[in-house]
Amino acid sequence: MPHTSKPVLLAAAFLVLFVLSCQHKNFPNPNALQIGQWIVSGRLSPADSALLTGLPCALFDSLAAEAAAKKSLGYGAFADTLADENGTEYVVGYKTPKKFRGDTLYPLIIYLHGGTGTLLNSKGALAYDMLSPLGDTFDLFLASPSANRDAPWWSSTGLARILQTLRYMSVRYPINPDKVFLAGVSDGATGCFAAANTIPGPFAGFFAVSGFGGMLPQVGMQLFPVNLQGRPIYDVNAGQDRIYSLPMVVSFLDELQSSGVPVERSLYPDELHGFDYRAREFGHFAGRIRLWSKPRQAAGFSRTFIPGFPAAIDYVLDWRPQKNLTRYPWVQVRINGDTLFMASDGIREISIVLKGNDIKSLTVIANDGKKLSVAKRPISSPERLHLIQQAGFVSASQKYVFKIKP
């Protein structure tokens, strides 16, 4: 009997295990269309999830880039139907510039309509038209999803629809990831404060008209000024508004500004609820659209998490609360080179992604000087998809994730 070396036997055993593993999975490679659908939908079937888990990141990146490169070249105004995270269909209206180039990036304004107390899921079909005159100033895209009483803007589902609309537009059109804005009137303005409180990551700034962010605790969302400090808010209110009195709104805005929230205000003492005076504001909107850009990664962040709501924010890919939590979890992070200083409460594990892939190791130090457990590893394809779904753009992918246990 011929002699067989130990390395050859080990290699043969590995090959058998690899073949059996592949036969067990037995999934075909997805195509760019499937990847594009996963990016937009935010939902995966068990089979899709298993396929994505076994997909090499390089192939995922290639297919995701291919899906995003197939930009629509249709000009005009459109309305399409999407299905949200619960499978409920709703209408998204959108409008393109009169002309645009596939090799040029353009701003996008996602507009949130008011009057969410209805059962309709189609109020967004033409809602973007409120801001259409801005298209006479410069080339931009407009989009408006739909909300209703079962999915108001300040609900988990309503916020997820906003993010889904961004993904839908960014996969189809050449949207500038640094120039995405959220605007809304009445309930839509309150939705802007809800989004700034929970999902500010993809946005350069917020335009809130005839709304009242101070009502959020009354509808189930605690408002944390620290969460509103990362993006500018331009707030417009009317003095004759019979729904939200001006003194109440002014008091709320004063509290935000005293807490360091970058909120500007524009007040119209003689106007009513709504935005009938919008022609006088378009110049102010246009100036801020030119001025505001999504900030580059800073040297740290602070965040109070609200369980049950999306958390599309800079740095954080995912987080897990401690068990039997009776308070809102929070984290404060300061980054200095390859050292991260972190204070937190109520968090069992947090996964952080950092821009730039040259960090070979990360030291994490708690406030008391204790070194925390941190594990660096290549980001997986499912995590890559999650990151893209949070950020709204395929370009959001990073190489590594740091898992920290406070």
ZADRENDREN-431707 format. One record per residue (C-alpha): x, y, z. Coordinates in steps of 0.02 Angstrom, whole numbers, plus 50000, padded with zeros to 5 digits. Example, Ala and Ser with C-alpha at 12.3 -4.5 7.8 and 13.67 -1.06 7.14 Angstrom:
REM residues 2
506154977550390506844994750357
This chain:
REM residues 406
500005000050000500775016849949501225029050085500135044850097500805059950191499815068150332499655084950240498885076050089497635067150202497175083550287496945092150120495835077950057494785078550216494565097350197494035095250015492715082250064492035093650199492015108450078491065098549945489815091950073489565109650139489245116449964488065102049926487145105550088486905123850044486585120349860486105138449823486385146549654487305163049650486115177849649486135190649509486195209549513484305210849503484095200349661485405210549753484545226549700482875219849762483655215149930484415232549947482745240949916481555229050005482385227950175481645210450191482425193350162481575176450154482445162250249483115155650083483755172750033484585174850202485445158050188486035162250012486715179150067487615171150216488565159850099488975173549972490765179849965490885198550001491835201649840490425194149737489125203549839490045219949811490165216749625488325212649608487795227249718488835239249615488105232049456486335234249523486675252349571487515256049404485925252249306485245269749323483565273849248483655287149113481805291249111481385309549134479785316149213478595312549356478155294949410477255285049545477715267249594477115255049725478305247749855478005235149994478625240050166479425228950299477695221950343477265218050162476015232650155475995241549988476155260449979476425273049840478025282949812477935297849695479515305249621480105317949495481735319349400482615334849333482125339449157483815332549103485175323549198486755313749161487155296249220488925301349265488415316249374487715315649550486195326049601485345331349764483785322249824482405329149935481245316450013479625325350056478445319550193476625324250170475445329350310473755322350360474295304950410472655301450501471895293350348471905274950296472555279550122474245272850070474375283949916474545301849978476355302449922475925300149738476035318749700476535325949868478285330449807477475343849698477455355149853479325357849821479355356649630479795375149605481495371449681481855362349519481845379149430483365384349533484465369049505484355350949451483765339349589482695323949619481125324149725480265309149804478785307249922478275290950007476555288350084476075286750268474415284150358473685281250531474385263450537476105269350481476365287650531478065295350501478545293750684478225274950689479515261450654478635257350490478505275450436480355278350467480775262350374479765268550225480825284350220482425274050214481665262450084481215277249973483015283149982483665265949932482405264949790482975281649720484845278549744484785261849653483805269349507484575286649490486255295749512485925302749686487295311949779487515303049948488125319350026486595329149969485045319950030483795330650126482175326950218480755339550214478965339250277477425349650315476275347350466476355328750512477795327650389478745340950487478495331150647479135316250548480725326050510481055327850697480705309250720481945305050582483265316950652483015308150820483235290550752483885289250571484935304850535486385295250458485955296850272485395314950277486275331750257484895341350346483035343150382481685355850332480195355550452478675366650411477105369150517477505354450631477945351650813479315339650862478835342051044477315330751019478375315250989478355309051170476465309751164476425297851015477665285051083479395291751041480505299551173481475314351102483325316051147484205332451104485885323451097485215313550949484785329650855486505337450865487275329250711486245337450572485545355050546483655357950557482775372450472481095375250557479675385850485478095390050581476615401950567475925413650699474095410050660474295391150663472775384350757473525366850776475235371350848475255388150937476775398850904477235401251089477245382351112478345379750960479535393851008479745386651183480165369651108481435376950987482225387251127482485371251228483295362551080484475377151046484975378151229485425359551218486595362551071485425356950931485845366250768484075372250731483685388150634481965395650636480905405750516479295413050586477795420450493476685429150621475215432250502475155415350413474075399950445474485381550465475165373950304476385380950177475375392850067476775405650087478095393650021478625405049877479425416250008480415401650079481095393349922482605404849917483015400150097482815381650056483915383149901485285391949999485355378150126485315364449996486865372349921487695374850090487275358750183488185342450149488225326350247489655328550372491215318150358491565305850496491965315750653493065310950801491635303450899489775302650928488435301951063486805292451046485325287351151484485272251072482605270051066482175251451064480915246650932481415260350809482685259950666484395266950708485205272350545486635282550616488475285650581489715272850649488495260150719488045244650619487065235950757486815235850944486045224451075485265230451238485545222351405484195210351460482725216651565483185234551524482125247751613483005263351544483545270251376485275263651327486585276251275488375277151214489685290851201491215287851094492805297751062494065291550934495915295650936496875286150802496705267650839496045270551015494195272251053493605279251220491845273751262490575276651399488915267651392487445261251490486175247651451487145240651302487675222451297488575223151129488855236250994489565233950818490515248950750491145252350573492455265550541492825274150376494525269850309495125252050314496915254950373496535252350558497415236050597496815234950777495705245050891495945247751077494345251951170494475260151341493015263251459492855278951566493605269951715495165265851614494715247551592495075239651423493505232551343493345216751242493415220751056493455208950908493925214850733493405204150587492965205950403491185211650379490045197950311488875199450162487305199950273488105213850376488605222850216486795222450158486215228950327487465243250317486895247850141485065247250194485445259250338486475271450235485435270450076486935268849959488015254449898489555265449926489255263850114490145246950123491645245050240492905231050259492895227850445491725227950592492265230150774491175221050900491305228451073490615221751236490525235751366
